[in-house]
Amino acid sequence: MLPDEPLGWMNWLARRHDAELPELRELDALYEGTAPLVYMHPEIVKELGDRLPPVSLGWPQLAIEPLEERLDFLGFRDRTGSLDDNLRKVYQYNDLDEESQLGHLDALAMRRSYLAVGANDDDRDIPLVTVESPLELFTYIDPRGRKPRAALRRWSEDQDSLVRLPEQFATLYLPDETIWYDQGPNGWRETGRDRHKLGEVPIAPLVNRSRTANRYGRSELTVPMLTLSHAANKLATDMMIGAEFHAIPLRALLGVDSADFVDEQGNRKSALQVIMGKLLAIPVEDANSVKPFEFTASALTNFHDSMTQLAKHATALAGLPPTAFGVVTDTPASAEAWRAAEARLVKRAERRQQAFSGGHERAARLVHRIQEGDWDPRARELESQWRDPATPTRAQAADAAVKLYSEGITTRRQTRIDLGYTPGQIAQMEIDDEDEDELRAATKQVAQPVVDPAGGEDDDLDEVD
């Protein structure tokens, strides 16, 4: 049974969030490249110590960032054109032209992120819209209505003193009210309440790769991608170990025992320490015959070939060009071949734009509701605007846009949108268009010939007022 009072919701949401936090933190560490190395034998790790730290190739970042770089949110448009300008101001005020990128990145890496909408204490006319991390906020999605039923955000603030524990805070979002808490001596205690009566939870999820049975999303770092990344990191670390032992010529002394090697304090060095010093001691029966010897250096091409094969599988899985991971260097032979190699990446970006548009449009409707005090049916017709995720040349994009405009298929405004201009740039262009039209009309009027009463034309323009 779902809770029916605020503290019940708070405890229930906290348990749900705590259950998935370990997975979210692991995904975050994998993206940041701080996750521990797997596939490496513990004895090897113990013996190496800090001599050779694990190598991270950063494939999780390379799998996510090319996709995120093609998700440029531009704003909104509606059929009447009356709502998008106001929403552009709200998004600009809240720095969402850059903050939205953080939300998209978190959603790709950690399944989802959120847009939280609320009253703004600094400016009552412009609601506050913030991007929230799934590490701090959890939303329960109603499976029937597919909308947030309740949400909880928890965070900590460190104290200046090292003795005191960090202060804990929480915000509970319900359909008709938002409640704030802090951590008291006996648990959570309420510190404020806003009865907004919106009728909806003021949270808009940005969900990545949701499914009908899982509205909470999936990370781009799926298990197949992670296993390939771990395998590549292990091979790269093995290659560094091989470079340490075999890629540099190893010198040996025949007739010297490893016990003859000691450090500055007179302590006997281990065999690995001797090898690490690029000198191998090989005892023989005749102690008086000490001979130097040098082994031939080993090639590391076996590691290169294995990592190249893993990179091909990983880029195919991520829908990236084969050269994305920097291991395969065979670049496409032409621009057409390059666009063909990027076709899956472009389509994946278009799919993510559609998925994230729902969250942005829900946030926009909440903004309009807070501003106007009621739900506006026109807000249901809002459309999100995104930059074209493909990479045509400037000349190709301009040529296509101008042809569509000259044939009467698109308007001048849509042509500028297709060319990638921002709403602010387009607005300034339209102001400049009006000034140019007025100047052109005035010039045309001045250039009109003056007709005298006798029926002749007077070419003297000085007579024109």
N, C-alpha and C positions, 0 to 999 in steps of 0.2 A: 504494500500500500504506500502511496506517495504521502509525504507529510502534509499537514494542514495548518501549520503555524510556523513563524519565521525561524525559530531556533531548530525546529525539526528539519526544515529545509537546509539550514546551514550545516548541521551535522551529517545529513544524508549526502549533500553535495560534496562535503569534505572527504567523506569515505570514498565516494566514487573517484574523486580527483586523486586522492592518495594512492589508489589502486593502480592508476596508470602513470603516475609521476616517474617511477623508475624507468619505464620505457621511453618517456619523453626526454628524460635527462640523458639516456644512452644515445638517442638519436641526435640530441644537441651536441654531445661529445664527439660523435662520429663525424658530424658536419664540421666541427671546429678542429678535428684532427687530434684530439686529446684522448681518444679512447685507447685502452691498452692493446698491445699487440697480441694477436692470437696465432695459433698454429706453430708457435715457437716452443720448443721443449724447455720446461722450467730449469733443467740443469744447465742448459746453454745460457739462459738469461742470468742465472746465478753466477756462472763462471765469468761471463763477460762483465758483469757489474755495470759501471757507468763508462766503461772504455768505449763501447759502441752502442749508443742509444738507438732504439728502434727507429726505422725509417718510415715516415708517413708520406705517401705519394699524393694525398689530397684528392683522391678520386671522388669521394662524396661531394666535395665542393664543386669539382668540375662537372659532376652530374646535375647539380642544381642551378648553379649560377648562370650558365648559358640560357637556361629556360627563364629564370627570373629576369634577366636582362632584357627580355622581349616582352615583359608585362608592364608597359608604361600606361598608367591610368591617367586620362586627360580630363575627365569630368562627365557631365550629364547633358542630355538633350531631351526635350519633350516636343509634342506636336505643336503646341502653341508658342513655345519659346519663352514663356513667362517664368518658368521655374528654374531653368538651368543657370541663368545668370546669378540668381540669389545663392544657389547651391555652390557655384564656383567661388563666390566670396566666402562662404562658410568653410569650404575645403581649404581655400588659401589661408584663411585666418588660422586654421588649426594645423597648418603646415603638412597637410595630407598629400601634397604632391610628392614629398619625399618620405613622409611617414608611412604611406601606403606601401612603399617598396619593402619596408621592414616587415609589414604584415604579410605580404606575399612570400617573402623569404622564409619566415617562420612557418607558414602554412605548408610550403613545399617540403621543408625539412622535418617538421614535427606535426604533420597531419592537419593542422588548422591554426588560425589566429582569430582575433576578434576586433570589432569596432564597437566601442562603448560610447553612447550618446547621453548627454546630461545637460543640466543647466550650467550656465557660465556666470560665475560671480563677478567677473571683470566686465562683461558686456552681456546684458540680459537679452539683447536682440539676436545674438549669435550663439547658438548652442555649442557646448564643448564636445568635441569628437576626438577620442584617443584610440590608439592602436594598442591592444593588449596581448601579452604572451600567453600561450597555453600552459606555460610553467607556473603561472600565477592565477589564471582564470579558467573556470570550468562551467560549461553550460549544459543543462539537461534539455535535450531536444525531444519535443513531443512527437512520438512516432506517427500519430494521426494527422496533426496539423503541420508537421515538419517545421515548427517554429520553436524558439526557446521558451521553455516553461518556467525556468528559474536559473539563476547564475550566481556564482560565488567567486569573488576575487580575494586572495590572501597574499599579503606581502609583509616584509620585515624591513625595519630601518635600524641600522647599526647605531649604537650609542658611542659617544666619545670615550667613555670610560671602558677599560678592558674588563672591569669586574662585573658590570651590569650586562644582562642578556639583551639581545636585540629586541626592540619593541615590535609586537605583532599587531597587525591591523587586518581588517576584513570589510568587504562591502557585499551585501546581499541584494541582488536585483530580483524583484518580483513584478508581476504585471502592473500593479497599481501603486507600488511604493519601492523606494530604495532605502536600505538601512545600513548604517555604519557601526562598526564594532571596533573595540580594542581589547587586548588581552589583559584582564584584571587578575587579581590574586586567586579568584575562584572560577576562572574561565572567562569566556567571552562576555563582554558587557556592552550594551547599546550606548552609543554616543551621539547619535543623530538619526533623523528619519525625514524623508521627503515623500509625502503622499502626492505623487504627480498625477495619478488617475489616468495614465496613458492607455491602460488596457492591454499593454504588451510589454514584455521585458525589453528594456532599452539596450539590447546587445544584438549585434549583427555578426554572426559567424562567417569567416572566410574559410571554407572547408575545401581541402584538396582531395580529389579522387574519392568522393563519397559514393556509396552504393546503396541500393534499396534496403538492404539489411544492415547497413552500417552508415549512419548519417554523421559519424564523427571523423570520417576521412582516413586516408592512408598517406604515409610519407612516400616521397620519391625514393627514399633509401630502403627499398624492399629487401627481403632476405637474399634473393639472388645477387643483387648489386653489392650487398654488404659482404657476402662470401667471396665474391671476385675481388673486392677491394682488400679484404683481409689477406687473401692469397697473394695479391700483388705486393702488399706491404711486407709480407714474410719473405718473398723472393728478393725484394729490394734490400732487406736487412741481411739476408744470406749473402747477397752479392757484396755488401760492404764487409762482411766477415771474410768472404773469399778474397776480396781485394786486400784485406789486412794480412792474410796468411799466404796467398798464392800469387796475386797479381804483381806484387813487388818481389823481385828475386830474393829468395831466402838463402842466407849464408849458413854454412855448417862447419863445425870443427870436429874432425875425426880424431878420436883419442882423448877427448875431454868429457867428463861426466857432468851432468846437470847439477850435481851436488857441489861442484866447484864454483858455482855462481852464487854470490851473496849480494845483498843490498848494502846501503851505506851503514846500517846498524849491525851488519854481520849476519843477518837472518837469511836463511836459504831461500832462493827464489823457486817458485813452482815452475813446472815445465811450460805452462802456458805463458808465464811472465817472460821466460827466456825466449819463447817463440815470438811473443809480442815485440821483443827487442830486436827482432830480425836476425837472431843468431841461434842456431840449433846445435846442441851438444850431443855427440854420438860417441859413447865410450867404446874402446876396443881393447883387446887383450894386451897389446904392446903399448904401454902408457908413454913410452918415449917417442912414439911416431905420431906426432900431431900434424894433421894435414888439413888445410882449408879446402872448402868445397862450396860450390854455388849451384842451387837448383834452378832449372829453367822456369820462368814466370808462366803462370797459367792464363789463358784467355777466359773472358767472362761472357762469351757469346751465348752460352746455354741459358744464362739468366735473361739476357736480352730477348731471345726468341720466346721464352716462356711468358715474359711480361707482355710482349707484343700480342701473343695469342689471347691472353686474358683481356687486354685492352680492346681487342676486336669484339669479344663477347660483351664486355661492359658497355661499350659505345652503342652496340646494336640494341642492348636492353634499354638504355637510356634514350634511344632515338637521336643520338648525336652523330655528327660526321666522324668518320674513322680517325681523323687527326685531332679530335677534341682533347684527348688525354696526353697528347704530346709524345706518344710512343710510336704510333704509325705516322710516318712523314711523307707518304705518297699523296701529295695534294692533287685535287681534280685538275684535269688538263684544260678546262675552259670554264667560263662563267656559267654556262648552261649546266655543266657537270657539277659545279659547286652548288647551284640552286637545287639540283636533284639530290645532292647529298644532304642538304638542309631541309628537305621536304617534310620529313617526319618531325623534326624539331619545330618547324613552323606550325604544323597541324597540332602538335601538343600544346604549343603556346596559345593557339586559338581556343582549344578546349579549356585551358585554365582561365582564359579571359571570360568565357561564358560562365564557368563555375564561380569565379570571384565576383562577377557582375551582380549576382543575387545578393551577396552580402553588402556591396556598396549601395545598391538600390534600396535595400531595407534600411540602411543607415540614413540615406537621403530622405526616405519617408518619415523616419523618426524625427529628423531635423525639422522638416516642414510641420509635423504635428506639434512639436514643442513651440515653434514660432507662431503658428496660427491658432493653436488651441483646439483644433479639430482635424480629422482625417480628410484630406483633399483627394477626391477620386482621380484627379489628373495625375497625382503622384504615382498612381499605379502604372502609368504609361511611360515613366521615365526609362531611358535607355542609357547604359554606360558607354562612354567613348574610350577607346583604346588606340594606341599607336599601332600601325600595321606591324605585325611581328616578322614579316618577311624582310629580306634585305635587297630590294632592287636598287639599282644605281639611281642617283638623283635625276639623271636625264631620262631614264626609263619611266620613273614615277611621274615626272612632270609631263612627259609626252602622253602617257595614258590619261592623266587627269585633264589635260587641255583638250584632248580629243573627245572625251565624254562631255565636257562643258560645251564645246563648239557644236556638238550634235544635239544639244538641248536635253541630254539625259540627266545631267546633274546641274545644280545651281553653282553660282560663284562661291558661296559659303561652303558647300560640300566639297568643291574642288580644293579649297584651302585646307579643309579637314583632311582630305585624302593625301595632301602634300605634307602633312605632319605638323602644321602650325598649331600652336597652343590656342586655347580659347581667348587668352589675353591678347595674343598677337592678332587673332582674327578680329577681335573687337576693335583694336586700333586700326587695322586695315579698313574696316567698314566706316570708321570715322573719317579716315583719309579719303575713302571713296566719295563720301558726301561732300567734302571740301573740294575735291577735284571736279565733281559734277557741277557744283555751284560756280566754280571758276570757269568751267567750260561753257556753261550756259551764259555767264556774264560776257565772256569773250565773244561768243556767237552773236549776242545781242549788239555788242559794240561794232562788230564787223558788218552788220546789216546796212546796205546802202540807203541813203536818205532820198526820199522821193519828194520833189518840189510840187507845189500846187499846179504848175503848168503841165505836169505829166512827165517831166524829165527826171533823170537821176542825178543827184549831187554826190560826187565822189569825195567831197571834202569831209572827212570824219571829224574835223574840228567842230563842226556844227552840231554834233551829237552830244547831248547832255549826259 
